[in-house]
Amino acid sequence: MITYLIIDDEYIAHDIIKGYCDLLPNMQLKKSCYDGLEAFEYLNNNDVDLIFLDLNMPKLKGFDFLKTLKNPPKVIVTTAYKEYALEGYELNISDYLLKPFGFERFLKAINKTFSSTISQALNLPQTSTDSKRIFLKNNTKYSQVEINHILVLEASGNYTKVITRLETITVREKLSSVLDLLPKEDFLQVHKSFVVAPKYIKSIEGNRIFIEEHIIPVGKLYKANVVQLLR
């Protein structure tokens, strides 16, 4: 479960962010705060995994508030002011969302944050890849998938099949777009239409890779990638 805090002086911003989070599994709102002082008081006695932070607020500005925290959680900035983006990244924020933002952009920010911080949120070692997860859109549903469970990615036109140890999810994204969400060191492209997780390879025979019950072809242009595994 990922716990989060919304800090914004606009009520409509709270409704939008909470509405987006409600579309995703395992997101739990702990408190809605309308200025930095209210949030500071809450965080003195409570922990959260993620903060959605507005910048232009009364009493205490967003970045000034952030600087008061000794061990801040992950932060996604939500603001109408793009000129503060550089300062935000200097403060190690996870992402910078310019208002108004749609759900697709919001989802990218969540995926970006989760892919690097889920182990902390679940109190697991940062070096473990088992805890890293991404959200994938399957028709009108968003499914949370553990990256460590992904066996194969298969391109099918403008769609990609994400084959995991538990299920197959078809997403309306190109193979390259899905691959961009994943850690490069854990996946290998072996064909223009196939990407595999090398740790799950059972055997390689000629131009075929065997992963569980799946047989994946090796393309001529990608054979060098497979040869690297055999050295």
N, C-alpha and C positions, 0 to 999 in steps of 0.2 A: 504494500500500500504506500503510495506517495502522498504525503501530506503537504498542503500548501496554504499560503497566506496571501490575500489580496490587499494591497495598500494603494488606495486611490481616493481622491476627494469627490469623484463623480459616481453617483449611484448607478448610472447606466453602464459604466465600465465594469463594475462588479457583476452586473447581470450578464454582460456579454462573456466575460472570462469564465464565470461559473457555468454558464450555458455550454460553452465549448468543453470545459472539463467534464461536465456531466455526460458528454458523448463518448468519453474514454473510460475504460475500466481502471479500477484501482487508483483513482484520484479522489482525495478526500479533503474538502475545505475545512480548515480548523477555525479560521476567523476572518471576518471582513473588517479591515481597519480603514479609517477615513483621513488619517493624518499620521505622520511619522512618530509622534509622541505616543499615540495609542498603540502603534505596532511595537515601539521600543519597550513599552511596559509589558506587553504580551510576551515578547521574546525573552524578557528577563526571567520568566518562569516557565516557558514552554519552548519546545523545539519543533521545527518544521523542516521538510526537505527542500522546499522551493518557495520563493517569494515572487509574486508578480508586482512590480514596483513602478508606480507613476513618478514623474520627476517634479512637475510643477504643482506642489501642494502647499497649503498654508502651514504656518508655524515652523515646519522643518522640511526643507527641500529633499527630494529623493536621494540624491547622491550624498548630501550632508548626513542624512539618516544612515545611509549605508556605511559611511566612514565611522559611525559611532559603534558599530558591531565588531566585537573582537573576533568571533568565529561565525561569520555570516553563512547562511545556507546558500544554495544555488539561487541565482537571481535572473529573472527574465524582465527586462525593462519594457514598459508599455507607455508610450508617450507620443505626443504630436510634434516633438522638437528633435529633428534629426541632427542638429548641430552639436548635440551632446554625445553623439555615438562614440567618438574617440575616447572621451573621458570614461565612458562606461566600460569599454573594453580594457582600459588601464586598471579598472577596479575588478577585473576578472568576472564580469557578468557573463551569463551563458548565451544570451541573445538579446537583440534590440528590436522590438516590434514598434513600427510606426503606426499610430492611429490614423484612420481606421484600418484595421487589419482583418482579413477574412480567416475562415477556419483552416484553409489549406496552409496558409503562412503560419498560423498558430501551431498547427500540427508539426510543421518542420522544426519549430523552436522547441517543442516538447521532445521530439525525437533526438534533436541535437543535444539537449540537456540530459536526457535519459541515457543516451549511448555512452556518456562519459561519467555519469554520476549515480547510476542506479545501484552500484555496489555500495556506495556510501549510504544511500537511502535505506538499503536493506541490511546495513551493518555487516557487510561482507568485505573481505580484503579487496583493495583497489586493483590488485593484480589479477583477480579472478575474472575470466570472461564469461563465466556461467551466468552472472547476474545481469549482463547487458541485454537490454530489450529495446525493441522499436515497435511503433504502431503502424499497422498496415491496413489500408482500406480495402475491404472486400464487399463489393456492392455498396449498401448503405451502412454496413457495420464496420467498426474499427476493431481489429484484433491485436492484442499485445502478444508479441512473439519473442521468445528467448533466442538471441542470436546464436547461442551455443547449440541450439537444437536444429539449426538449418543445415540440411544436407546438400541440396541442389537448387539452383535458380535456372529456370527454363524460359526463354523468350518465346512469345507467341504473338507476333505482330506488335500492337501497342500495349499488350498485356504481358505480365510475367507471372509464371507459376513459382511460388515459394514452397518448396517441398521440405517439410520438417520431419522429425522423428515421430510426430504425433498426428500431423494433418498436412493437407495441401491447400494453400490459400492462393487464389488468383487475384492479382491486383492490377488496376488500370494504370500501369506505369511501365515505361520501357526498362529493359534489363539494366541499362547503364544508370538509370535514375535510382533503381533499387540498390544497385551495387554501391552507389555513392553513400548510402546510409550505413554501410557495413565496414568493419575494420579491414583494411586491405591485406593485412598480414594473415588473416584467417580464411581468405577465399582466393580462388584461382580460376581465371577464365581459361577454358580448355577448348572452346568452340565459340563461333559467333553467337550461338544461341544457348550456350550452357556455361554456368559457373558452378564450381564445386567447393566443398569444404574438405581440404586435403586430409584432415585428421580422420575423416570417415571413409576414406578409400580402403576397400577390402583388397582389391587387386587391380592390376593393369595388364591387359593382354592385347598386344598390338595397338590398334587405334581405338580401344574400348576401355572405359573405366567402370569398375563395378563398385557400387555403393549400396549396401543392403540389397533390395530387389531391383534396383535401378541400374540400367546400362546406359552410360553416357558416351557419345562419340567424341573423338579427339579430332579437331580440325587441323588442316595442314598448317595454317598460319599460327596456330597456338601449340604446336607439338613441342616447341622449344620450352614452353612453360612446364610441360609435363616432364620433359627430360631433366629439368632442374630438380625435380622431386626425387629422381632416381640416383642422383649423385651423392 
